[in-house]
Amino acid sequence: MMLRLFSAWHLMRLFRLGLGIAISIQAFRMNDLVAGFIAAIFLFQALSNTGCCGSSGCHIALQKKQT
């Protein structure tokens, strides 16, 4: 788990982290629980390197050509 936390930081993962931090600051300032929950989802996705479909959940396996 710790290796996944500190490796493979790419643009989408940084975007999720920034969005989660920005929404959490706004949720704290406005005392909004719904925005806080959404921020927690984005922060979890950024820290665990998962997306909406999970880790490579939308990956389509390539079919081998039969000869």
C-alpha positions in Angstrom: 0.0 0.0 0.0 2.8 2.5 0.8 4.5 1.8 -2.5 1.3 2.6 -4.4 0.9 5.9 -2.3 4.3 7.2 -3.3 4.7 6.0 -6.9 3.1 6.5 -10.3 2.0 10.1 -9.9 0.5 11.2 -13.2 -1.5 14.2 -14.4 -4.9 12.8 -13.6 -3.9 11.7 -10.1 -2.5 15.2 -9.4 -5.7 16.7 -10.7 -7.9 14.5 -8.4 -5.6 15.5 -5.5 -5.9 19.2 -6.2 -9.7 19.0 -6.8 -10.1 17.1 -3.5 -8.1 19.6 -1.6 -10.0 22.6 -3.2 -13.4 21.1 -2.5 -12.5 20.1 1.0 -11.4 23.7 1.8 -14.6 25.0 0.4 -16.7 22.4 2.2 -15.0 23.4 5.5 -15.5 27.1 4.9 -19.2 26.6 4.0 -19.9 23.8 6.6 -21.2 21.6 3.8 -21.3 17.9 4.4 -22.2 16.9 0.8 -19.2 18.8 -0.6 -17.0 17.2 2.1 -18.1 13.8 1.1 -17.3 14.5 -2.6 -13.9 15.9 -1.5 -13.3 12.7 0.4 -14.1 10.6 -2.7 -11.6 12.6 -4.8 -8.9 12.4 -2.1 -9.4 8.7 -1.7 -9.1 8.2 -5.5 -5.9 10.3 -5.6 -4.2 8.6 -2.7 -5.2 5.0 -3.7 -4.5 5.6 -7.4 -8.0 4.4 -8.4 -10.6 5.9 -10.7 -14.3 5.5 -11.0 -13.8 1.9 -12.3 -11.1 0.9 -9.9 -7.6 0.1 -10.7 -7.6 -0.6 -14.5 -11.3 -1.6 -14.2 -12.1 -0.3 -17.7 -9.2 -2.1 -19.4 -10.2 -4.1 -22.4 -8.0 -7.2 -23.0 -6.5 -7.4 -26.5 -7.5 -10.5 -28.4 -4.8 -12.5 -30.0 -5.1 -13.2 -33.7 -5.6 -16.8 -34.5 -3.4 -18.1 -37.2 
